[in-house]
Amino acid sequence: LWMAGYEAHVNRPELLPKVFEVLPGGASFRAYLHFTQLSENARLDRPVLHKFDFGPIENQRRYGQTTPPEYDWSRLSVPFFMLGGQ
């Protein structure tokens, strides 16, 4: 499925009705928000995958800090792949 981008030249307006017909397409809306947060905070020097950002007050309540923590990959004991696409 095509996903909307921030730049006009990557969007296909004729597909917009189909996009809205199937959104959120098997995922929660928060998952789309989280993907947007990760995209906006991406760094070229080091990829960062952090937990959902609820804002400073709610982050403090949930995570004990004002910013969302990064995932702790050292806790995984099995091989895994992370795939993404555009």
C-alpha positions in Angstrom: 0.0 0.0 0.0 1.2 3.5 -0.8 1.9 5.7 2.2 1.7 9.5 2.1 4.9 11.4 2.3 5.8 14.9 3.4 6.9 16.1 0.0 4.4 16.7 -2.8 6.5 15.0 -5.5 6.3 11.6 -3.7 2.5 11.7 -3.3 0.0 10.3 -5.8 -3.2 12.2 -5.2 -5.3 9.7 -7.3 -4.6 7.1 -4.6 -5.8 9.2 -1.7 -9.4 7.8 -1.7 -8.0 4.2 -1.4 -5.6 5.2 1.4 -8.4 6.6 3.4 -10.6 3.6 2.7 -8.1 1.2 4.3 -6.4 3.4 7.0 -5.2 2.3 9.5 -4.9 -0.9 7.5 -4.4 -3.4 10.3 -2.4 -1.2 12.6 -3.4 1.1 15.4 -3.2 4.9 14.7 -0.6 5.1 17.5 1.6 2.9 15.4 1.5 5.4 12.5 2.2 8.2 15.0 5.2 6.3 16.4 6.5 5.7 12.9 6.2 9.5 12.2 8.1 10.2 15.5 10.9 7.9 14.5 11.1 9.3 11.0 11.2 12.9 12.3 13.9 12.1 14.9 16.1 9.9 12.7 19.8 10.6 12.8 22.3 9.7 10.1 25.2 9.1 12.5 23.2 6.5 14.5 19.8 5.0 13.9 17.6 5.4 17.0 14.6 3.4 17.8 12.8 4.7 20.9 9.6 4.0 22.6 6.5 6.0 21.9 6.8 9.7 22.8 3.7 10.7 24.9 5.1 14.2 25.7 7.3 15.2 28.7 4.6 14.9 31.4 3.3 11.5 30.4 6.7 10.2 29.5 7.8 11.1 33.1 4.9 9.1 34.4 5.3 6.1 32.2 9.1 5.9 31.7 10.5 7.9 34.7 12.1 10.5 32.3 10.8 13.3 30.1 12.0 11.8 26.8 11.1 8.3 25.6 13.9 5.7 26.2 15.6 3.8 23.5 14.8 0.1 23.3 17.4 -2.1 25.1 18.5 -4.5 22.4 20.9 -6.3 24.8 17.8 -7.9 26.4 17.2 -9.9 23.2 18.7 -13.4 23.2 17.7 -14.6 19.8 18.8 -13.4 16.3 16.4 -11.0 14.7 16.0 -8.8 11.6 14.4 -5.4 11.4 13.0 -4.5 8.0 11.6 -1.3 6.7 10.5 0.1 3.5 9.4 3.2 1.6 
